[in-house]
Amino acid sequence: MRFGTQPKLPVSGIFLGSPATISVLKRKDFARWQAGERLPDDTLCKAVKEMENGLVDADLGGFLYKKRVARPGGGKSGGYRTVLSSPGR
């Protein structure tokens, strides 16, 4: 897994490896919030993998999806609710 930032965009990236390469980009403000909550990137990567398998909480339309992410040391029901954008499933 590799992390980086785009030079002119306010995002940082999580890159998942083979078999298919997937780029997951986070807004800078989300990355700051994530650091403050001590939410590891591995948890977000797990949520992305679940989305790839069709496990989303709600399809909000316009390529926006609601996804629950487990809080460290807790479950998804007491975790975070996130809104993610994807070019399609």
PDB file of N, CA, C and O in Angstrom:
ATOM      1  N   MET A   1       0.849  -1.162   0.000  1.00  0.00           N
ATOM      2  CA  MET A   1       0.000   0.000   0.000  1.00  0.00           C
ATOM      3  C   MET A   1       0.897   1.228   0.000  1.00  0.00           C
ATOM      4  O   MET A   1       1.906   1.276   0.704  1.00  0.00           O
ATOM      5  N   ARG A   2       0.522   2.209  -0.788  1.00  0.00           N
ATOM      6  CA  ARG A   2       1.331   3.408  -0.920  1.00  0.00           C
ATOM      7  C   ARG A   2       0.446   4.618  -0.692  1.00  0.00           C
ATOM      8  O   ARG A   2      -0.707   4.641  -1.123  1.00  0.00           O
ATOM      9  N   PHE A   3       0.976   5.611  -0.024  1.00  0.00           N
ATOM     10  CA  PHE A   3       0.232   6.828   0.266  1.00  0.00           C
ATOM     11  C   PHE A   3       0.930   7.990  -0.413  1.00  0.00           C
ATOM     12  O   PHE A   3       2.157   8.015  -0.510  1.00  0.00           O
ATOM     13  N   GLY A   4       0.157   8.943  -0.879  1.00  0.00           N
ATOM     14  CA  GLY A   4       0.764  10.108  -1.503  1.00  0.00           C
ATOM     15  C   GLY A   4      -0.234  11.234  -1.632  1.00  0.00           C
ATOM     16  O   GLY A   4      -1.414  11.071  -1.324  1.00  0.00           O
ATOM     17  N   THR A   5       0.236  12.359  -2.083  1.00  0.00           N
ATOM     18  CA  THR A   5      -0.643  13.496  -2.315  1.00  0.00           C
ATOM     19  C   THR A   5      -0.503  13.953  -3.755  1.00  0.00           C
ATOM     20  O   THR A   5       0.574  13.878  -4.347  1.00  0.00           O
ATOM     21  N   GLN A   6      -1.587  14.419  -4.295  1.00  0.00           N
ATOM     22  CA  GLN A   6      -1.577  14.994  -5.623  1.00  0.00           C
ATOM     23  C   GLN A   6      -1.031  16.411  -5.508  1.00  0.00           C
ATOM     24  O   GLN A   6      -1.397  17.121  -4.571  1.00  0.00           O
ATOM     25  N   PRO A   7      -0.176  16.846  -6.415  1.00  0.00           N
ATOM     26  CA  PRO A   7       0.468  18.145  -6.245  1.00  0.00           C
ATOM     27  C   PRO A   7      -0.469  19.346  -6.205  1.00  0.00           C
ATOM     28  O   PRO A   7      -0.224  20.272  -5.430  1.00  0.00           O
ATOM     29  N   LYS A   8      -1.532  19.371  -7.007  1.00  0.00           N
ATOM     30  CA  LYS A   8      -2.371  20.560  -7.077  1.00  0.00           C
ATOM     31  C   LYS A   8      -3.773  20.339  -6.530  1.00  0.00           C
ATOM     32  O   LYS A   8      -4.584  21.265  -6.541  1.00  0.00           O
ATOM     33  N   LEU A   9      -4.078  19.147  -6.054  1.00  0.00           N
ATOM     34  CA  LEU A   9      -5.415  18.848  -5.563  1.00  0.00           C
ATOM     35  C   LEU A   9      -5.377  18.655  -4.053  1.00  0.00           C
ATOM     36  O   LEU A   9      -4.389  18.140  -3.529  1.00  0.00           O
ATOM     37  N   PRO A  10      -6.427  19.054  -3.340  1.00  0.00           N
ATOM     38  CA  PRO A  10      -6.436  18.893  -1.887  1.00  0.00           C
ATOM     39  C   PRO A  10      -6.859  17.494  -1.453  1.00  0.00           C
ATOM     40  O   PRO A  10      -7.807  17.334  -0.683  1.00  0.00           O
ATOM     41  N   VAL A  11      -6.147  16.477  -1.956  1.00  0.00           N
ATOM     42  CA  VAL A  11      -6.471  15.095  -1.601  1.00  0.00           C
ATOM     43  C   VAL A  11      -5.191  14.334  -1.295  1.00  0.00           C
ATOM     44  O   VAL A  11      -4.105  14.734  -1.715  1.00  0.00           O
ATOM     45  N   SER A  12      -5.322  13.246  -0.568  1.00  0.00           N
ATOM     46  CA  SER A  12      -4.223  12.303  -0.403  1.00  0.00           C
ATOM     47  C   SER A  12      -4.724  10.965  -0.901  1.00  0.00           C
ATOM     48  O   SER A  12      -5.934  10.744  -0.956  1.00  0.00           O
ATOM     49  N   GLY A  13      -3.837  10.080  -1.261  1.00  0.00           N
ATOM     50  CA  GLY A  13      -4.261   8.846  -1.898  1.00  0.00           C
ATOM     51  C   GLY A  13      -3.907   7.599  -1.136  1.00  0.00           C
ATOM     52  O   GLY A  13      -2.917   7.549  -0.407  1.00  0.00           O
ATOM     53  N   ILE A  14      -4.734   6.593  -1.318  1.00  0.00           N
ATOM     54  CA  ILE A  14      -4.459   5.250  -0.839  1.00  0.00           C
ATOM     55  C   ILE A  14      -4.481   4.389  -2.091  1.00  0.00           C
ATOM     56  O   ILE A  14      -5.472   4.389  -2.821  1.00  0.00           O
ATOM     57  N   PHE A  15      -3.426   3.671  -2.347  1.00  0.00           N
ATOM     58  CA  PHE A  15      -3.369   2.865  -3.552  1.00  0.00           C
ATOM     59  C   PHE A  15      -3.365   1.389  -3.172  1.00  0.00           C
ATOM     60  O   PHE A  15      -2.466   0.924  -2.471  1.00  0.00           O
ATOM     61  N   LEU A  16      -4.365   0.663  -3.632  1.00  0.00           N
ATOM     62  CA  LEU A  16      -4.461  -0.765  -3.368  1.00  0.00           C
ATOM     63  C   LEU A  16      -3.835  -1.500  -4.546  1.00  0.00           C
ATOM     64  O   LEU A  16      -4.012  -1.088  -5.693  1.00  0.00           O
ATOM     65  N   GLY A  17      -3.111  -2.575  -4.281  1.00  0.00           N
ATOM     66  CA  GLY A  17      -2.379  -3.290  -5.325  1.00  0.00           C
ATOM     67  C   GLY A  17      -3.204  -4.305  -6.079  1.00  0.00           C
ATOM     68  O   GLY A  17      -4.427  -4.192  -6.161  1.00  0.00           O
ATOM     69  N   SER A  18      -2.527  -5.303  -6.630  1.00  0.00           N
ATOM     70  CA  SER A  18      -3.131  -6.286  -7.504  1.00  0.00           C
ATOM     71  C   SER A  18      -4.261  -7.050  -6.816  1.00  0.00           C
ATOM     72  O   SER A  18      -4.357  -7.014  -5.589  1.00  0.00           O
ATOM     73  N   PRO A  19      -5.106  -7.730  -7.558  1.00  0.00           N
ATOM     74  CA  PRO A  19      -5.035  -7.948  -8.980  1.00  0.00           C
ATOM     75  C   PRO A  19      -5.402  -6.723  -9.801  1.00  0.00           C
ATOM     76  O   PRO A  19      -4.851  -6.556 -10.889  1.00  0.00           O
ATOM     77  N   ALA A  20      -6.269  -5.885  -9.358  1.00  0.00           N
ATOM     78  CA  ALA A  20      -6.602  -4.656 -10.076  1.00  0.00           C
ATOM     79  C   ALA A  20      -6.159  -3.479  -9.211  1.00  0.00           C
ATOM     80  O   ALA A  20      -6.393  -3.471  -8.003  1.00  0.00           O
ATOM     81  N   THR A  21      -5.528  -2.500  -9.819  1.00  0.00           N
ATOM     82  CA  THR A  21      -5.079  -1.340  -9.062  1.00  0.00           C
ATOM     83  C   THR A  21      -6.235  -0.370  -8.889  1.00  0.00           C
ATOM     84  O   THR A  21      -6.910  -0.011  -9.853  1.00  0.00           O
ATOM     85  N   ILE A  22      -6.454   0.045  -7.661  1.00  0.00           N
ATOM     86  CA  ILE A  22      -7.535   0.961  -7.332  1.00  0.00           C
ATOM     87  C   ILE A  22      -6.939   2.155  -6.615  1.00  0.00           C
ATOM     88  O   ILE A  22      -6.127   1.997  -5.703  1.00  0.00           O
ATOM     89  N   SER A  23      -7.335   3.342  -7.021  1.00  0.00           N
ATOM     90  CA  SER A  23      -6.903   4.549  -6.329  1.00  0.00           C
ATOM     91  C   SER A  23      -8.049   5.056  -5.474  1.00  0.00           C
ATOM     92  O   SER A  23      -9.164   5.247  -5.962  1.00  0.00           O
ATOM     93  N   VAL A  24      -7.773   5.272  -4.211  1.00  0.00           N
ATOM     94  CA  VAL A  24      -8.755   5.828  -3.301  1.00  0.00           C
ATOM     95  C   VAL A  24      -8.220   7.179  -2.865  1.00  0.00           C
ATOM     96  O   VAL A  24      -7.147   7.262  -2.268  1.00  0.00           O
ATOM     97  N   LEU A  25      -8.955   8.226  -3.157  1.00  0.00           N
ATOM     98  CA  LEU A  25      -8.502   9.579  -2.834  1.00  0.00           C
ATOM     99  C   LEU A  25      -9.335  10.146  -1.696  1.00  0.00           C
ATOM    100  O   LEU A  25     -10.554   9.981  -1.649  1.00  0.00           O
ATOM    101  N   LYS A  26      -8.642  10.820  -0.777  1.00  0.00           N
ATOM    102  CA  LYS A  26      -9.317  11.452   0.357  1.00  0.00           C
ATOM    103  C   LYS A  26      -9.126  12.954   0.257  1.00  0.00           C
ATOM    104  O   LYS A  26      -8.059  13.434  -0.127  1.00  0.00           O
ATOM    105  N   ARG A  27     -10.161  13.684   0.604  1.00  0.00           N
ATOM    106  CA  ARG A  27     -10.023  15.139   0.694  1.00  0.00           C
ATOM    107  C   ARG A  27      -9.122  15.456   1.879  1.00  0.00           C
ATOM    108  O   ARG A  27      -9.056  14.703   2.850  1.00  0.00           O
ATOM    109  N   LYS A  28      -8.439  16.571   1.779  1.00  0.00           N
ATOM    110  CA  LYS A  28      -7.500  16.959   2.831  1.00  0.00           C
ATOM    111  C   LYS A  28      -8.205  17.139   4.178  1.00  0.00           C
ATOM    112  O   LYS A  28      -7.675  16.734   5.213  1.00  0.00           O
ATOM    113  N   ASP A  29      -9.392  17.741   4.170  1.00  0.00           N
ATOM    114  CA  ASP A  29     -10.112  17.928   5.426  1.00  0.00           C
ATOM    115  C   ASP A  29     -10.560  16.592   6.012  1.00  0.00           C
ATOM    116  O   ASP A  29     -10.581  16.429   7.232  1.00  0.00           O
ATOM    117  N   PHE A  30     -10.921  15.634   5.155  1.00  0.00           N
ATOM    118  CA  PHE A  30     -11.275  14.300   5.637  1.00  0.00           C
ATOM    119  C   PHE A  30     -10.054  13.620   6.251  1.00  0.00           C
ATOM    120  O   PHE A  30     -10.168  12.981   7.296  1.00  0.00           O
ATOM    121  N   ALA A  31      -8.893  13.748   5.622  1.00  0.00           N
ATOM    122  CA  ALA A  31      -7.665  13.143   6.145  1.00  0.00           C
ATOM    123  C   ALA A  31      -7.316  13.720   7.520  1.00  0.00           C
ATOM    124  O   ALA A  31      -6.847  12.991   8.394  1.00  0.00           O
ATOM    125  N   ARG A  32      -7.542  15.024   7.718  1.00  0.00           N
ATOM    126  CA  ARG A  32      -7.292  15.629   9.032  1.00  0.00           C
ATOM    127  C   ARG A  32      -8.262  15.086  10.071  1.00  0.00           C
ATOM    128  O   ARG A  32      -7.864  14.770  11.192  1.00  0.00           O
ATOM    129  N   TRP A  33      -9.540  14.978   9.700  1.00  0.00           N
ATOM    130  CA  TRP A  33     -10.541  14.425  10.609  1.00  0.00           C
ATOM    131  C   TRP A  33     -10.180  12.978  10.945  1.00  0.00           C
ATOM    132  O   TRP A  33     -10.246  12.577  12.107  1.00  0.00           O
ATOM    133  N   GLN A  34      -9.802  12.202   9.943  1.00  0.00           N
ATOM    134  CA  GLN A  34      -9.441  10.804  10.126  1.00  0.00           C
ATOM    135  C   GLN A  34      -8.277  10.670  11.107  1.00  0.00           C
ATOM    136  O   GLN A  34      -8.296   9.796  11.975  1.00  0.00           O
ATOM    137  N   ALA A  35      -7.278  11.518  10.978  1.00  0.00           N
ATOM    138  CA  ALA A  35      -6.129  11.477  11.889  1.00  0.00           C
ATOM    139  C   ALA A  35      -6.564  11.809  13.317  1.00  0.00           C
ATOM    140  O   ALA A  35      -6.100  11.184  14.271  1.00  0.00           O
ATOM    141  N   GLY A  36      -7.446  12.784  13.461  1.00  0.00           N
ATOM    142  CA  GLY A  36      -7.939  13.156  14.782  1.00  0.00           C
ATOM    143  C   GLY A  36      -8.742  12.051  15.449  1.00  0.00           C
ATOM    144  O   GLY A  36      -8.719  11.908  16.672  1.00  0.00           O
ATOM    145  N   GLU A  37      -9.453  11.268  14.642  1.00  0.00           N
ATOM    146  CA  GLU A  37     -10.253  10.150  15.160  1.00  0.00           C
ATOM    147  C   GLU A  37      -9.434   8.877  15.303  1.00  0.00           C
ATOM    148  O   GLU A  37      -9.918   7.875  15.829  1.00  0.00           O
ATOM    149  N   ARG A  38      -8.199   8.919  14.836  1.00  0.00           N
ATOM    150  CA  ARG A  38      -7.309   7.745  14.848  1.00  0.00           C
ATOM    151  C   ARG A  38      -7.928   6.571  14.100  1.00  0.00           C
ATOM    152  O   ARG A  38      -7.871   5.426  14.549  1.00  0.00           O
ATOM    153  N   LEU A  39      -8.514   6.877  12.962  1.00  0.00           N
ATOM    154  CA  LEU A  39      -9.121   5.869  12.100  1.00  0.00           C
ATOM    155  C   LEU A  39      -8.070   5.424  11.087  1.00  0.00           C
ATOM    156  O   LEU A  39      -7.654   6.224  10.249  1.00  0.00           O
ATOM    157  N   PRO A  40      -7.630   4.164  11.144  1.00  0.00           N
ATOM    158  CA  PRO A  40      -6.553   3.720  10.250  1.00  0.00           C
ATOM    159  C   PRO A  40      -6.999   3.592   8.796  1.00  0.00           C
ATOM    160  O   PRO A  40      -8.169   3.338   8.508  1.00  0.00           O
ATOM    161  N   ASP A  41      -6.038   3.776   7.885  1.00  0.00           N
ATOM    162  CA  ASP A  41      -6.318   3.621   6.460  1.00  0.00           C
ATOM    163  C   ASP A  41      -6.781   2.207   6.132  1.00  0.00           C
ATOM    164  O   ASP A  41      -7.567   2.013   5.205  1.00  0.00           O
ATOM    165  N   ASP A  42      -6.302   1.218   6.884  1.00  0.00           N
ATOM    166  CA  ASP A  42      -6.725  -0.165   6.630  1.00  0.00           C
ATOM    167  C   ASP A  42      -8.230  -0.323   6.763  1.00  0.00           C
ATOM    168  O   ASP A  42      -8.842  -1.094   6.023  1.00  0.00           O
ATOM    169  N   THR A  43      -8.831   0.401   7.698  1.00  0.00           N
ATOM    170  CA  THR A  43     -10.279   0.336   7.884  1.00  0.00           C
ATOM    171  C   THR A  43     -11.001   0.915   6.675  1.00  0.00           C
ATOM    172  O   THR A  43     -12.013   0.374   6.230  1.00  0.00           O
ATOM    173  N   LEU A  44     -10.476   2.015   6.148  1.00  0.00           N
ATOM    174  CA  LEU A  44     -11.083   2.607   4.950  1.00  0.00           C
ATOM    175  C   LEU A  44     -10.905   1.697   3.740  1.00  0.00           C
ATOM    176  O   LEU A  44     -11.809   1.569   2.915  1.00  0.00           O
ATOM    177  N   CYS A  45      -9.737   1.064   3.636  1.00  0.00           N
ATOM    178  CA  CYS A  45      -9.499   0.134   2.524  1.00  0.00           C
ATOM    179  C   CYS A  45     -10.457  -1.049   2.593  1.00  0.00           C
ATOM    180  O   CYS A  45     -10.932  -1.532   1.565  1.00  0.00           O
ATOM    181  N   LYS A  46     -10.739  -1.512   3.807  1.00  0.00           N
ATOM    182  CA  LYS A  46     -11.699  -2.607   3.972  1.00  0.00           C
ATOM    183  C   LYS A  46     -13.080  -2.173   3.503  1.00  0.00           C
ATOM    184  O   LYS A  46     -13.793  -2.950   2.868  1.00  0.00           O
ATOM    185  N   ALA A  47     -13.465  -0.934   3.811  1.00  0.00           N
ATOM    186  CA  ALA A  47     -14.767  -0.418   3.373  1.00  0.00           C
ATOM    187  C   ALA A  47     -14.831  -0.347   1.848  1.00  0.00           C
ATOM    188  O   ALA A  47     -15.867  -0.655   1.258  1.00  0.00           O
ATOM    189  N   VAL A  48     -13.740   0.053   1.212  1.00  0.00           N
ATOM    190  CA  VAL A  48     -13.710   0.120  -0.253  1.00  0.00           C
ATOM    191  C   VAL A  48     -13.843  -1.275  -0.846  1.00  0.00           C
ATOM    192  O   VAL A  48     -14.558  -1.471  -1.828  1.00  0.00           O
ATOM    193  N   LYS A  49     -13.158  -2.235  -0.254  1.00  0.00           N
ATOM    194  CA  LYS A  49     -13.263  -3.618  -0.748  1.00  0.00           C
ATOM    195  C   LYS A  49     -14.688  -4.143  -0.592  1.00  0.00           C
ATOM    196  O   LYS A  49     -15.184  -4.862  -1.459  1.00  0.00           O
ATOM    197  N   GLU A  50     -15.345  -3.785   0.507  1.00  0.00           N
ATOM    198  CA  GLU A  50     -16.746  -4.189   0.695  1.00  0.00           C
ATOM    199  C   GLU A  50     -17.628  -3.559  -0.377  1.00  0.00           C
ATOM    200  O   GLU A  50     -18.545  -4.201  -0.888  1.00  0.00           O
ATOM    201  N   MET A  51     -17.349  -2.302  -0.718  1.00  0.00           N
ATOM    202  CA  MET A  51     -18.124  -1.636  -1.772  1.00  0.00           C
ATOM    203  C   MET A  51     -17.935  -2.341  -3.110  1.00  0.00           C
ATOM    204  O   MET A  51     -18.884  -2.476  -3.883  1.00  0.00           O
ATOM    205  N   GLU A  52     -16.719  -2.789  -3.383  1.00  0.00           N
ATOM    206  CA  GLU A  52     -16.466  -3.529  -4.620  1.00  0.00           C
ATOM    207  C   GLU A  52     -17.323  -4.778  -4.713  1.00  0.00           C
ATOM    208  O   GLU A  52     -17.703  -5.199  -5.805  1.00  0.00           O
ATOM    209  N   ASN A  53     -17.624  -5.368  -3.567  1.00  0.00           N
ATOM    210  CA  ASN A  53     -18.454  -6.576  -3.514  1.00  0.00           C
ATOM    211  C   ASN A  53     -19.943  -6.260  -3.418  1.00  0.00           C
ATOM    212  O   ASN A  53     -20.756  -7.158  -3.204  1.00  0.00           O
ATOM    213  N   GLY A  54     -20.303  -4.982  -3.576  1.00  0.00           N
ATOM    214  CA  GLY A  54     -21.708  -4.593  -3.586  1.00  0.00           C
ATOM    215  C   GLY A  54     -22.305  -4.297  -2.223  1.00  0.00           C
ATOM    216  O   GLY A  54     -23.517  -4.112  -2.111  1.00  0.00           O
ATOM    217  N   LEU A  55     -21.478  -4.250  -1.178  1.00  0.00           N
ATOM    218  CA  LEU A  55     -21.986  -4.002   0.174  1.00  0.00           C
ATOM    219  C   LEU A  55     -21.959  -2.508   0.487  1.00  0.00           C
ATOM    220  O   LEU A  55     -20.982  -1.994   1.032  1.00  0.00           O
ATOM    221  N   VAL A  56     -23.034  -1.826   0.139  1.00  0.00           N
ATOM    222  CA  VAL A  56     -23.174  -0.406   0.463  1.00  0.00           C
ATOM    223  C   VAL A  56     -24.458  -0.240   1.276  1.00  0.00           C
ATOM    224  O   VAL A  56     -25.402  -1.019   1.140  1.00  0.00           O
ATOM    225  N   ASP A  57     -24.473   0.780   2.113  1.00  0.00           N
ATOM    226  CA  ASP A  57     -25.667   1.012   2.925  1.00  0.00           C
ATOM    227  C   ASP A  57     -26.765   1.690   2.127  1.00  0.00           C
ATOM    228  O   ASP A  57     -27.946   1.397   2.312  1.00  0.00           O
ATOM    229  N   ALA A  58     -26.374   2.599   1.236  1.00  0.00           N
ATOM    230  CA  ALA A  58     -27.372   3.284   0.414  1.00  0.00           C
ATOM    231  C   ALA A  58     -26.714   3.854  -0.832  1.00  0.00           C
ATOM    232  O   ALA A  58     -25.603   4.382  -0.780  1.00  0.00           O
ATOM    233  N   ASP A  59     -27.416   3.740  -1.951  1.00  0.00           N
ATOM    234  CA  ASP A  59     -26.998   4.378  -3.197  1.00  0.00           C
ATOM    235  C   ASP A  59     -27.735   5.705  -3.250  1.00  0.00           C
ATOM    236  O   ASP A  59     -28.953   5.733  -3.430  1.00  0.00           O
ATOM    237  N   LEU A  60     -27.008   6.803  -3.096  1.00  0.00           N
ATOM    238  CA  LEU A  60     -27.623   8.126  -3.038  1.00  0.00           C
ATOM    239  C   LEU A  60     -27.828   8.746  -4.417  1.00  0.00           C
ATOM    240  O   LEU A  60     -28.382   9.839  -4.529  1.00  0.00           O
ATOM    241  N   GLY A  61     -27.386   8.056  -5.462  1.00  0.00           N
ATOM    242  CA  GLY A  61     -27.502   8.571  -6.819  1.00  0.00           C
ATOM    243  C   GLY A  61     -26.328   9.485  -7.151  1.00  0.00           C
ATOM    244  O   GLY A  61     -25.652   9.984  -6.251  1.00  0.00           O
ATOM    245  N   GLY A  62     -26.090   9.701  -8.421  1.00  0.00           N
ATOM    246  CA  GLY A  62     -25.002  10.579  -8.850  1.00  0.00           C
ATOM    247  C   GLY A  62     -23.640  10.059  -8.423  1.00  0.00           C
ATOM    248  O   GLY A  62     -22.737  10.844  -8.135  1.00  0.00           O
ATOM    249  N   PHE A  63     -23.483   8.729  -8.379  1.00  0.00           N
ATOM    250  CA  PHE A  63     -22.233   8.071  -7.992  1.00  0.00           C
ATOM    251  C   PHE A  63     -21.845   8.324  -6.541  1.00  0.00           C
ATOM    252  O   PHE A  63     -20.670   8.218  -6.191  1.00  0.00           O
ATOM    253  N   LEU A  64     -22.814   8.658  -5.690  1.00  0.00           N
ATOM    254  CA  LEU A  64     -22.570   8.838  -4.258  1.00  0.00           C
ATOM    255  C   LEU A  64     -23.167   7.658  -3.498  1.00  0.00           C
ATOM    256  O   LEU A  64     -24.266   7.195  -3.802  1.00  0.00           O
ATOM    257  N   TYR A  65     -22.420   7.183  -2.504  1.00  0.00           N
ATOM    258  CA  TYR A  65     -22.844   6.044  -1.712  1.00  0.00           C
ATOM    259  C   TYR A  65     -22.639   6.330  -0.235  1.00  0.00           C
ATOM    260  O   TYR A  65     -21.671   6.986   0.150  1.00  0.00           O
ATOM    261  N   LYS A  66     -23.551   5.837   0.592  1.00  0.00           N
ATOM    262  CA  LYS A  66     -23.393   5.920   2.037  1.00  0.00           C
ATOM    263  C   LYS A  66     -22.798   4.596   2.486  1.00  0.00           C
ATOM    264  O   LYS A  66     -23.256   3.527   2.082  1.00  0.00           O
ATOM    265  N   LYS A  67     -21.774   4.677   3.324  1.00  0.00           N
ATOM    266  CA  LYS A  67     -21.103   3.471   3.803  1.00  0.00           C
ATOM    267  C   LYS A  67     -20.753   3.629   5.264  1.00  0.00           C
ATOM    268  O   LYS A  67     -20.191   4.649   5.663  1.00  0.00           O
ATOM    269  N   ARG A  68     -21.075   2.637   6.061  1.00  0.00           N
ATOM    270  CA  ARG A  68     -20.687   2.641   7.472  1.00  0.00           C
ATOM    271  C   ARG A  68     -19.277   2.096   7.594  1.00  0.00           C
ATOM    272  O   ARG A  68     -18.913   1.121   6.936  1.00  0.00           O
ATOM    273  N   VAL A  69     -18.491   2.737   8.442  1.00  0.00           N
ATOM    274  CA  VAL A  69     -17.114   2.319   8.695  1.00  0.00           C
ATOM    275  C   VAL A  69     -16.985   2.075  10.192  1.00  0.00           C
ATOM    276  O   VAL A  69     -17.373   2.915  11.003  1.00  0.00           O
ATOM    277  N   ALA A  70     -16.445   0.934  10.546  1.00  0.00           N
ATOM    278  CA  ALA A  70     -16.331   0.564  11.957  1.00  0.00           C
ATOM    279  C   ALA A  70     -15.378   1.490  12.700  1.00  0.00           C
ATOM    280  O   ALA A  70     -14.315   1.847  12.194  1.00  0.00           O
ATOM    281  N   ARG A  71     -15.771   1.867  13.893  1.00  0.00           N
ATOM    282  CA  ARG A  71     -14.913   2.651  14.787  1.00  0.00           C
ATOM    283  C   ARG A  71     -13.858   1.692  15.360  1.00  0.00           C
ATOM    284  O   ARG A  71     -14.188   0.548  15.674  1.00  0.00           O
ATOM    285  N   PRO A  72     -12.600   2.130  15.504  1.00  0.00           N
ATOM    286  CA  PRO A  72     -11.587   1.245  16.091  1.00  0.00           C
ATOM    287  C   PRO A  72     -12.030   0.735  17.467  1.00  0.00           C
ATOM    288  O   PRO A  72     -12.384   1.517  18.349  1.00  0.00           O
ATOM    289  N   GLY A  73     -12.002  -0.571  17.629  1.00  0.00           N
ATOM    290  CA  GLY A  73     -12.427  -1.177  18.884  1.00  0.00           C
ATOM    291  C   GLY A  73     -13.928  -1.351  19.000  1.00  0.00           C
ATOM    292  O   GLY A  73     -14.419  -1.780  20.044  1.00  0.00           O
ATOM    293  N   GLY A  74     -14.664  -1.026  17.952  1.00  0.00           N
ATOM    294  CA  GLY A  74     -16.123  -1.137  17.978  1.00  0.00           C
ATOM    295  C   GLY A  74     -16.633  -1.686  16.669  1.00  0.00           C
ATOM    296  O   GLY A  74     -15.856  -2.051  15.788  1.00  0.00           O
ATOM    297  N   GLY A  75     -17.929  -1.740  16.550  1.00  0.00           N
ATOM    298  CA  GLY A  75     -18.548  -2.261  15.341  1.00  0.00           C
ATOM    299  C   GLY A  75     -19.057  -1.158  14.436  1.00  0.00           C
ATOM    300  O   GLY A  75     -18.900   0.030  14.719  1.00  0.00           O
ATOM    301  N   LYS A  76     -19.670  -1.576  13.343  1.00  0.00           N
ATOM    302  CA  LYS A  76     -20.185  -0.607  12.377  1.00  0.00           C
ATOM    303  C   LYS A  76     -21.400   0.148  12.888  1.00  0.00           C
ATOM    304  O   LYS A  76     -21.588   1.315  12.546  1.00  0.00           O
ATOM    305  N   SER A  77     -22.236  -0.504  13.709  1.00  0.00           N
ATOM    306  CA  SER A  77     -23.454   0.168  14.161  1.00  0.00           C
ATOM    307  C   SER A  77     -23.128   1.376  15.032  1.00  0.00           C
ATOM    308  O   SER A  77     -23.887   2.345  15.048  1.00  0.00           O
ATOM    309  N   GLY A  78     -22.016   1.333  15.756  1.00  0.00           N
ATOM    310  CA  GLY A  78     -21.587   2.474  16.563  1.00  0.00           C
ATOM    311  C   GLY A  78     -20.461   3.235  15.902  1.00  0.00           C
ATOM    312  O   GLY A  78     -19.793   4.050  16.538  1.00  0.00           O
ATOM    313  N   GLY A  79     -20.249   2.970  14.619  1.00  0.00           N
ATOM    314  CA  GLY A  79     -19.124   3.563  13.907  1.00  0.00           C
ATOM    315  C   GLY A  79     -19.476   4.845  13.191  1.00  0.00           C
ATOM    316  O   GLY A  79     -20.374   5.582  13.598  1.00  0.00           O
ATOM    317  N   TYR A  80     -18.758   5.095  12.123  1.00  0.00           N
ATOM    318  CA  TYR A  80     -18.898   6.329  11.355  1.00  0.00           C
ATOM    319  C   TYR A  80     -19.763   6.090  10.125  1.00  0.00           C
ATOM    320  O   TYR A  80     -19.774   4.997   9.558  1.00  0.00           O
ATOM    321  N   ARG A  81     -20.477   7.117   9.725  1.00  0.00           N
ATOM    322  CA  ARG A  81     -21.212   7.094   8.465  1.00  0.00           C
ATOM    323  C   ARG A  81     -20.456   7.980   7.507  1.00  0.00           C
ATOM    324  O   ARG A  81     -20.197   9.144   7.810  1.00  0.00           O
ATOM    325  N   THR A  82     -20.098   7.446   6.355  1.00  0.00           N
ATOM    326  CA  THR A  82     -19.339   8.215   5.381  1.00  0.00           C
ATOM    327  C   THR A  82     -20.121   8.288   4.082  1.00  0.00           C
ATOM    328  O   THR A  82     -20.965   7.437   3.801  1.00  0.00           O
ATOM    329  N   VAL A  83     -19.834   9.301   3.303  1.00  0.00           N
ATOM    330  CA  VAL A  83     -20.382   9.429   1.960  1.00  0.00           C
ATOM    331  C   VAL A  83     -19.199   9.312   1.016  1.00  0.00           C
ATOM    332  O   VAL A  83     -18.236  10.071   1.114  1.00  0.00           O
ATOM    333  N   LEU A  84     -19.280   8.347   0.096  1.00  0.00           N
ATOM    334  CA  LEU A  84     -18.196   8.071  -0.824  1.00  0.00           C
ATOM    335  C   LEU A  84     -18.666   8.263  -2.246  1.00  0.00           C
ATOM    336  O   LEU A  84     -19.840   8.065  -2.557  1.00  0.00           O
ATOM    337  N   SER A  85     -17.758   8.644  -3.095  1.00  0.00           N
ATOM    338  CA  SER A  85     -18.043   8.795  -4.521  1.00  0.00           C
ATOM    339  C   SER A  85     -17.277   7.724  -5.279  1.00  0.00           C
ATOM    340  O   SER A  85     -16.116   7.445  -4.981  1.00  0.00           O
ATOM    341  N   SER A  86     -17.932   7.135  -6.250  1.00  0.00           N
ATOM    342  CA  SER A  86     -17.312   6.089  -7.059  1.00  0.00           C
ATOM    343  C   SER A  86     -17.836   6.217  -8.481  1.00  0.00           C
ATOM    344  O   SER A  86     -19.006   6.543  -8.680  1.00  0.00           O
ATOM    345  N   PRO A  87     -16.987   5.965  -9.474  1.00  0.00           N
ATOM    346  CA  PRO A  87     -17.441   6.063 -10.859  1.00  0.00           C
ATOM    347  C   PRO A  87     -18.383   4.937 -11.257  1.00  0.00           C
ATOM    348  O   PRO A  87     -18.758   4.848 -12.426  1.00  0.00           O
ATOM    349  N   GLY A  88     -18.767   4.101 -10.352  1.00  0.00           N
ATOM    350  CA  GLY A  88     -19.701   3.015 -10.637  1.00  0.00           C
ATOM    351  C   GLY A  88     -19.241   1.741  -9.964  1.00  0.00           C
ATOM    352  O   GLY A  88     -18.067   1.576  -9.635  1.00  0.00           O
ATOM    353  N   ARG A  89     -20.193   0.844  -9.767  1.00  0.00           N
ATOM    354  CA  ARG A  89     -19.834  -0.431  -9.135  1.00  0.00           C
ATOM    355  C   ARG A  89     -19.893  -1.518 -10.142  1.00  0.00           C
ATOM    356  O   ARG A  89     -19.626  -2.675  -9.818  1.00  0.00           O
TER     357      ARG A  89
END
